[in-house]
């Protein structure tokens, strides 16, 4: 199957800071999770793939269009939905007016068709009843859904979501996950997150990014399998563990190279992720 | 207000256009509102027109009913002939908000009042010095990641960034120059001398936009504004002993230089237009 996005050797520097380092990946329909610690380069990669910033080196195509050219960039943008990490809203706009505004930016100029589309996406994210309410009067979760509706307006084929579940309470997060899962049906969705639960629940594929480079690219099951035989329980934190944290039962869950005779545990996606990061910034005690 | 209180009904031509889907705002909004309340007009619509077209009309009505009514500025823009989508783009321009426009008008009237107090003697220097900075500030506050909360979404939208910039620039310039013009009317004693802000205003705005492509949306207008103030201070120092003589930028030669700078900067801006199509704010 032809991938929706095909990128090779993407690199980007901000001054002396290396934000992306030779990133290559291919994305196909479904939800792909982009995991990584803060500062890993997730947002930068998303902004490059969303055509907001050009890479210093490397190339990529979206649905066969090359965003390095002006014409190719316009074609990519016609097929793109983008939810930035901190979406901004015009303070005086209602939810409907805001999504309508983004629809106009997406060149939907026919008023009747545009309004129909705006109603459709607002209904899709469950905000049909509050479409006339000002965005600033909506809750954080609702505002995030307005931003998702704006990303989905125009039925884009490639959707980029930058940490959309940050700041949401558990109930809102679950609801948002349902919306993302639905958005991923028939589309290619790239979801940046630092929550492994998002990936476990939503993604058919996961890419782990650290220090601007791809550390893992595979299925969630393959990432989990990296921790097979490398997770164990102990009464106290094991000094030899790469990461360890106290669980609800009071015992410690350790990941790394277990000592002989250790009480091995079933690995999770989070264990595989921590081992992939190789302990850098991953030590957790609670 | 319904037909019951006004006696008004949708004209038949408008109903026909409505059924065809050709009725444009604001007449469309009037028809939408009226049809929801007026059974007589609905009956005329149902009886007189093609049922397929009518179904499409009802679908449109359904779609329009809960579309919020546009605000004052947006309605005004549509009434004076802007397409509704352009009006929505303009309504999102930070420098077209009432608070901003009110502040600009207050500053202008204040400086005009100071100048008027002199009864037309000499040159209204403070007014002329300040007036070009207001459209510059308005344009600077209308585009870019700082002032525009939706900048990040806009920059990846297929609508070219330069086109959005130009739409907003023209709107802000029209509003700011209009207000400057109104303030100028308060200075009849100075005659055409009171209009000497116009060409510097265009020159400063065009130069700032052209430099924005290279220096970003904060540094470029700041440098241009600072440069203007520095230029006026130098001109003030170099002015001959006649304190009532105009500063160099407001003389005929100075106006010529302003016109040339405006033209050059506009040309440069067009050449650099593709730089507005990606977010370069983090480059600088």
Contacts between the chains, C-beta under 8 A, distances in Angstrom:
chain1	res1	chain2	res2	distance
A	14	B	282	6.2
A	47	B	279	7.4
A	50	B	156	4.8
A	51	B	156	5.5
A	51	B	278	7.1
A	52	B	152	6.7
A	52	B	155	5.3
A	52	B	156	5.1
A	52	B	278	6.5
A	52	B	279	4.8
A	53	B	278	6.0
A	53	B	279	5.5
A	53	B	280	7.8
A	53	B	282	7.1
A	54	B	278	5.8
A	70	B	274	6.0
A	70	B	277	6.9
A	73	B	277	6.8
A	74	B	158	5.3
A	74	B	160	7.5
A	77	B	156	5.8
A	77	B	157	6.1
A	77	B	158	4.2
A	78	B	158	4.8
A	80	B	156	6.2
A	82	B	152	7.7
A	82	B	153	6.4
A	82	B	156	4.9
A	84	B	152	4.3
A	84	B	153	6.6
A	87	B	150	7.8
A	87	B	152	7.5
A	87	B	153	6.9
A	88	B	148	7.6
A	88	B	149	2.8
A	88	B	150	5.3
A	88	B	151	7.2
A	88	B	152	7.1
A	88	B	153	7.8
A	89	B	149	5.9
A	89	B	150	7.0
A	90	B	92	5.0
A	90	B	149	6.2
A	90	B	150	6.5
A	91	B	149	7.8
A	92	B	71	6.6
A	92	B	91	7.9
A	92	B	97	7.7
A	93	B	92	7.3
A	94	B	68	4.9
A	96	B	66	7.6
A	96	B	67	6.1
A	96	B	68	5.4
A	97	B	68	5.9
A	97	B	70	7.8
A	97	B	88	7.3
A	100	B	67	7.7
A	100	B	88	6.4
A	101	B	88	5.5
A	101	B	89	7.3
A	101	B	92	5.8
A	101	B	150	7.2
A	102	B	150	7.3
A	102	B	153	5.9
A	102	B	157	7.3
A	104	B	85	4.5
A	104	B	88	5.5
A	104	B	89	6.1
A	104	B	159	7.4
A	105	B	89	7.8
A	105	B	153	7.0
A	105	B	154	5.6
A	105	B	157	3.6
A	105	B	158	7.5
A	105	B	159	4.9
A	105	B	164	7.6
A	106	B	157	5.6
A	106	B	158	6.0
A	106	B	159	7.4
A	107	B	157	7.9
A	107	B	158	5.1
A	107	B	159	6.1
A	109	B	83	7.3
A	109	B	85	4.9
A	111	B	25	7.3
A	111	B	84	5.5
A	111	B	85	7.3
A	112	B	21	6.7
A	112	B	60	5.0
A	112	B	63	6.1
A	112	B	64	7.7
A	114	B	85	7.6
A	115	B	63	4.7
A	115	B	64	6.5
A	115	B	67	5.1
A	116	B	59	7.9
A	116	B	63	4.9
A	118	B	67	7.8
A	119	B	63	6.3
A	119	B	66	7.5
A	131	B	66	6.3
A	131	B	68	7.6
A	132	B	66	6.5
A	132	B	68	4.8
A	150	B	153	6.6
